[in-house]
């Protein structure tokens, strides 16, 4: 045990070692422009995923990096409420085809997400360099997620069953896809989808509950992912939760 471990304990020492290793990898800029862009964007648009991805071996690391960015781009299309439904739905449904066309892009989103979308050809170039097993896994999850997102563009999350279904599409499939990528790398057997899905639902429901105010304040059009079946037990309108002194906050 080092000095950090002696003072703060083994958990703190492990965290420091992890951050040092991640910092070293982050400074190792890939020589190819498209991979340099991919890893730069990974750190700019992910919250904690980038730190974990950097610990993987090179081939799997590249595949998971591209997987994350493809789904982040798909999510950016879904989240942009300024896109008309008649434009958004076909893009979501066909996104898994677009990833094989390195010249395809669709400008939307804001800040770093807009940069990702405007220069998405770099991500697609990286995708096309992956092994076929990785490509097939990413395509399948993108297809299933895009179809699910499109369904809920035209449908409100009203019931707990709706909630579970929506969270499956946007989060459960992420875990399922990661399992597919690890399997394609020859590192593990395929886990039952129910395990990955359950973990994804838990994480997504935490995020939705936390971000409900951000969602209902979305401009130009609010969206509600927290189901009416839950919050209507306490209030008539979801906005009431934001009032000072609400006993439900």
N, C-alpha and C positions, 0 to 999 in steps of 0.2 A: 504493500500500500504506500502511495506517495504522500507528499506533504498535504495536498488537498484532501486526500482520503483520511489522513490522520486527524485533520482539523474538522472537516465537515461530514465525513462518513463516506463509505464506498459508493453510494448512489450519486453523490455530488461529484466524486472523482470520475465516475463513468460518464456523467453528463458533460463534464469539461473535456474529456477525451473525445467524445462524440462531436462536440462543437469545433474542437481544434481540427479533427480529421475532415469535417465538412468544410471548414474554412480553407483548408489546403486544397481540397478537390475543387472548390469554387474558383480558386485562383488559377487552376489549370484550364485555361481557355482552349477549347477544341480548335484545331487548325482549320477545319472546314467552316465556311461562313454560315451554312444552314444549321450546323450543330451548335456553333457558338451562339446563334440567335435563340435556338431552342432552349439551351440551358440558361441563358440570360433571362428569357421570358419566364422560365420555370420559377426562378427566384423572385420575379416581379409579380406574378399572379397567383402564386400559391402561398398559403399561410404557414403550414408546417410540413407539407408533403415533400418539399424540396430537400429538407434535411435528411429525411428517411431515404429518399431515392438515391442520394449521393453515396449511401453505404453499400449499394448493390454492386455486383460485378459489372464490367463494362457493357457486355451485350444486353443483359437484362436491364441495366440502368438506362440505356438508350431507349429500349422498348417501353419501359414504364414512363419515362420522360415524355415520349411522343404520345402515349396513351393518355396521360394527364392533359397535355395541351390540346389534343383533339377533342376530348370531352369538355375542356374549359371553353373551347371555341363554340361547341354545340350549346353549352350553357349560356354563353354570351348572346347567342341568337335568341334563345328562349327568354332571357331576362330583359332584352331590349323592348320595352313596351311601346316604343315609337314605331316599330315595324308593323304594318297592317297584317291582320290575321291571314288574309289571302296570299300574302307574300311569305310570311313566316312558316306556316304549316308545311308547304311543299319543301322548303329548305330543310326543315327538321327531318322530314320523311326521307329525303334523298341524300342526306349528309354522308351516309356510309358509301355512296357512290362517288361523291365529290372528292373524297380523300385519295382517290387513285388518279386524280387530275391535278398535277402540280401547278397548273396555271389558274386553278379556281380560287376565287376569294370573294368574300361578301363583307363590305364595310359596315360595321355597326359597333355598338358598345361605346364606352368612354375610357379615357385615360389609357392605362396599360392594356386594357382589353381591346381597345380600338387598334393599338399598335399590333397586337397579336393578330387581329383579323385582317388588317391592311397588309401585313407581311406573312400571311398564313402559308404562302408558297414555300417558305423556308421549312416550315413544319412538315408540309407534304413531301418535300424533297427528302427529308429525314425519314419519313414514314416509308417511302418507296425503297429505301436502302435496308430496311429491316428484313429479317428472314420471313419466309412465307407463313410459318406457324404464328409468329407475332402479328403479322398483318391480318391474318384470318381472325385471330382473337379480337383485335381492335375493331375490325370491321363488324363483327357480329354484335359486340356490345354497343357500338355506335348506332347500328341499325335498330336494336331493341330500345335503346334509350331515346333515340330520335322519335320513334313511333309513339312511345309513351308520353314524351313531352308534347307532341302534336295533339294527342288525345286530350290532354289537360289544358291546352290553349283554349279549347272550345268547351271545357267542362270545369265547373267549380269543384273545389274540394269541400264537400258537404258532410260526409260521414266518415267514421273511423275506417271503414273499408276503403273509401276513396284515399284517405290519408296513407294507409298501408300500401296501396297500389302506387300512388304517386312517389312515395319515398323509395319503393322498390326500383322504379324507373331511374330516378336521379341519384340514388346512393347505393342501393343494394346491388345494382348491376356493376358498380365500380369494384366492389369486393369480388364479385364473381369474375370480372375481367382480370383482376390481378391474379386470382387463382389460375386462370387460363394461361396467363403469361408465365407464371412460375412453372406451370406444367409444360409449356412449350419450350422452356429453357432446360427441361429435364431435371428440375430440382425437387419436384414433389408430385405426388399423385393428385388428381382432381378431388377437391373437397366437395361434399354435398353443397349444392347451391343454397340450401336453407341456412347454413351457418354464416356464409358471407352476407346473405340477405338480411338476416337478423341483426348483425352488427351494423350494417349500413343503415337500416331503419332507425336504430337507436341514435346514431350520430346525426342523421338528418333531422330527426324529430327534436333533438336538442337545439340544432341550428334554427329550425323554423320557429320554435317557441321563443328563442332569444331574439330573433329578427322580425317578429310580427309587425312592429311599429314601422320599421324600414319598408316592409312590403306594402303596408296600407298607405304609406306616404309616397309611394313610387309615382313618378311623373313620366308621362302624362296620364297613366292609368294605373290605379292600385290593383294589387293582386293579393288574395288571401289563401295561404296554404295551410293555415291552422283550421281544422274542420269545425263547422258550425255545431256539429253534434256535441263537441266538447265545450266550447266557450259559451254557447247559448244557455248552458246550465246556470251561468252566473250573471250574464249581462245580455241586454237586447241587441246591442251593437258592439262590435269588437273595439271600436274607437274609445269606448268608455274606460277601457283598461288604462289609458294614458292619463286620465285625470288624477290630479294630486289627491292623495288620501284614499285612493281606491283600496278596499280591503283585500283585493285579489292580486295586487302587484307583488 
